[in-house]
Amino acid sequence: MTLLGPVRADLDAAHRGVAAGGGALSALAELGVVRASWERRIDQARGECGSLAGNLREAVRVQSRSNEAVKSGFDAVGTPAAVSAGTAAAAASGTPGGGGVR
């Protein structure tokens, strides 16, 4: 939405002097109609972007919470390397249930 802010001013600047230099050309009337349609579209696009901003921010918040929940779930599960290291350490110390010979 911010990037669309200066577009109308740029459109105004681009059309400055066109009517004066064009005299009575009939194309100038058409140019006015086209410019008006562009101005309406710019306003519509700004409105669309503005209405999406809140929804997009909420989607990011929800996705972040979901990502954290998934990460926490994985963090709670031991990795095979960590389980193997724990089993090997228990076996070396002679602790029962460590996977060593009893």
Buried (B, 14 or more C-beta within 10 A) or exposed (E): EEEBEEBBEEEEEEEEEBEEEEEEEEEBEEBEEEBEEEBEEBEEEBEEBEEEEEEEEEEEEEEEEEEEEEEEEEEEEEEEEEEEEEBEEBBEEEEEEBEBEE
